[in-house]
């Protein structure tokens, strides 16, 4: 079939299919933890920062989320008691986001889950191929972030 030839040689299909497989693999853990992929990314970001200085604006920029998508994700995480908002003492209109104790525990587990998936991928890539792969992915992101 012609479609198989297309799939075999198509960069778009390969990227899409790889993404789907990775998300399916992570999806099992996400489902166990009652989290969505965007929620897990926010939790991982907060886990790595370990700072009271992370604002919604910082997360919007670093995760490439829209303001409304991030707001919805933060509200969901707050409802699950994984995060809390801390009002800025100098400007009551702004706030920072903090992990709760429960949020710290689930974040550590999610980071471990991400690490397992990374190791699964890296196990099959030599170090030089991994570096090249990262360069290629960055090039693809750059192409679409400037258009």
Protein Blocks (a to p, Z undefined) as FASTA:
>chain_A
ZZlmmmmmmmklmmmmmmmmmmmmmmmmmmmnopafklmmmmmmmmmnopakbcfklmmm
mnopafklmmmmmmmmmmnopaccdddfklmkbccddddfklmmmmmmmmmmmmmmmmmm
mmmpcfklmmmmmmmmmmmmmmmmmZZ
